[in-house]
């Protein structure tokens, strides 16, 4: 029994030329990680700013607190973007 896998769905790689274009390379994963960090940091920056605007508390509106909240939001989302990017989500797909 083949557990539901059809022969047409399997790609057999016999030579090096067959392998070209089917795999994502290490530089692609590195670029994906960098893109994830950048996009995560931008998303965190925007979320931090929007959070400040939504809270609108006079006790929170001092420069050290504003910068701290926005920085940690950006840092946290950059880490999340790094985790997602390491999986190759932003890697270029070979055709």
C-alpha positions in Angstrom: 0.0 0.0 0.0 1.4 3.4 -0.9 -0.4 5.4 1.8 -2.2 7.7 -0.7 0.9 8.9 -2.6 0.5 8.8 -6.4 3.6 8.0 -8.5 3.0 11.2 -10.5 3.4 13.4 -7.4 6.9 12.1 -6.7 9.9 13.8 -8.3 13.0 11.6 -8.8 16.3 13.5 -9.0 18.9 11.4 -10.7 21.5 13.9 -11.9 22.8 17.2 -10.6 21.0 19.0 -13.5 17.7 17.6 -12.3 18.3 19.1 -8.9 19.0 22.6 -10.2 16.0 24.8 -9.6 14.1 22.5 -7.2 15.9 23.4 -3.9 16.1 26.6 -2.0 19.7 27.4 -1.2 21.3 28.6 2.0 21.7 32.2 0.7 17.9 32.2 0.0 17.2 31.2 3.6 19.6 33.9 4.8 17.8 36.5 2.7 14.5 35.2 3.9 15.7 35.6 7.5 16.8 39.2 6.9 13.6 40.1 5.2 11.6 38.6 8.1 13.6 40.7 10.6 13.1 43.9 8.6 9.4 43.3 8.0 8.9 42.3 11.7 10.7 45.4 12.9 8.6 47.7 10.7 5.4 45.9 11.8 6.4 46.3 15.5 7.3 49.9 15.0 3.8 50.6 13.5 2.1 48.6 16.2 4.0 50.4 18.9 3.0 53.8 17.5 -0.6 52.8 17.1 -0.6 51.4 20.6 0.6 54.7 22.0 -2.1 56.5 20.1 -4.8 54.1 21.3 -3.8 54.2 24.9 -3.4 58.0 25.0 -2.4 58.1 28.7 -0.7 61.2 30.1 1.4 59.0 32.4 2.7 57.1 29.4 3.5 60.2 27.3 7.1 60.8 28.4 10.0 60.3 26.0 11.7 57.4 27.9 8.4 55.5 28.1 7.4 56.2 24.5 10.8 55.1 23.2 10.8 52.0 25.4 7.4 50.8 24.3 8.0 51.4 20.6 11.5 49.8 20.8 10.4 46.6 22.6 7.4 46.2 20.2 9.8 46.5 17.3 12.3 44.2 18.8 9.7 41.5 19.7 8.2 41.6 16.2 11.7 41.5 14.6 12.3 38.2 16.6 9.0 36.8 15.4 9.9 37.8 11.8 13.3 36.1 12.2 11.6 32.9 13.3 9.2 33.0 10.4 11.9 34.0 8.0 14.2 31.1 9.1 11.6 28.8 7.8 12.0 30.2 4.3 8.7 32.0 4.0 10.3 34.9 2.3 12.8 32.8 0.2 12.5 33.1 -3.6 10.9 30.0 -5.1 12.7 28.4 -8.0 10.5 27.8 -11.0 
